[in-house]
Amino acid sequence: MCELLGMSANTPTDLCFSFTGLTQRGGNTGPHSDGWGVAFYEGKGIRSFHDSSPSAKSEIANMVQRHPIKSKTALCHIRQANVGEVCLANTHPFIREMWGRNWVFAHNGQINNFVRRQGIYQPIGDTDSESIFCDLLNHVRDDLNSDVSPIDLAKYLVALANQYAKQGVFNCLLSNGDWLFTFCSTKMASITRRAPFGPACLTDADVTIDFAAETTANDVVSIIATQPLTSDEAWEVYQPGEWRLWHDGEVIAQGQVSIK
């Protein structure tokens, strides 16, 4: 399996602290050593970094850790390959254009023998994850209009996610830069940090930060991950079938479906 990391914030915020913790699980404290990727939204644009080498040993990942790229929405993934070879084309998150925006997707899980809907979106690599992403976009483009509201879109995405989860394991992050959709099939957790801010210590690295020195009283920053990244904070654990739609660090819609 792989691990996910997402961020939704109400002000441009860097991901250095959380990213540093996650990358250690890519070949050091965890087995997810088959590549990694991260995408930072800047308006409608994206800064994207990918590497097929283990994140714990990647010079590119080390650069991202040290360089405070600020974004309101970011998605990250470290891979433990189960479908598809270890190569750059198979590293998440995957990116496609739809309705004049960059859509970014990262998946944790596996769906064997997945058959996607045919359409204009086609995979470049050979993972089930990218095939699922293309299937999702083909459904959305065929069935909805570009002016669909985020809430109505989320309801449609939940129905699709539920179908995927019934075929296998489907934990995902999806964004168009305005919102961040998260769905839990088996494992996911989140934390929302707001004033009064305090210190936090990473579980996978000897790194501590005092968020009070890095933020303002108005900041709201939510982190979503496969597993909690810090050892001294209270993370909220998702239940199987639980989904949330995030905007500016806040949950604007949520629910739970049965995936049995």
Steps between C-alpha positions, in 0.01 A plus 500: 500500500594867468458805723325829434547855624272793424474859620218752492562846644342844500831670427803388296692266728808283452488122542862457611428363849243236398687414180818437699317248717331323209815464291669300777239230446626465144789262566607592855227456764259346248508276191355746246819526296372477140478869420323810619343821379356828624291772337453855632226720360580865431174643373419294191865404460685208656852437621548124471797283604534126438773242545502123455765456771418461873390830653722447806805500272386738226697819445189652341296419811775650714479820297120516547545450875735796519316730259181655649262487203182667619161375386141484619455147360765230464494124433782252561549126456768243581472172311533135585443338162245223460380567144735642235877525482711739704547797267430872483179459297347299784567751779205684650344751517364490147395820324245566226324811364122522514279806459802729492650382828766255610348199678740310725443150636683264736386151598585253773373149438449248225218393269586184309395466136351849495312586181470873431242692302630595159534871432747776430698431818746215466780380728864562417644241740374155589362536854143426602505837680549707187242291316251572780578872479432500125178306557390753761568797272325336205192447717503855634551656156226286342240539773549849647551858382784736581268719711414219742525616862775350719237341725313334213831391349602348833179297514575366154859420598380315809283272285797426274736449795254260659496292181880490494521409869265207447744363240811529717682752720441865412640778716544819298577868479357705213512875434452764233682760709186651651389205712652175627290181496606215729353150517594224743459135414725356771734755660524880523540767768492878520584790727395864481737750656373844599567757773622455765783318322752287685799273442493167318752217462528267202467126560745397227771764541662688787336827399289731717332823394328778693208594276435812708820650361407411140135609483255781563190489714281476190670196342316171457703207367366147463721199432363170372721190503475124482635482855566779755835668443553644848527328837369773729180620330144367491421386146147414390479155344265446206261207497471268197270665246549848649557792266566870544515802270752762614527867407737753657584256778140434603264210432212635288328163445540151641329168537541125511387220269494125539769328294411141592 
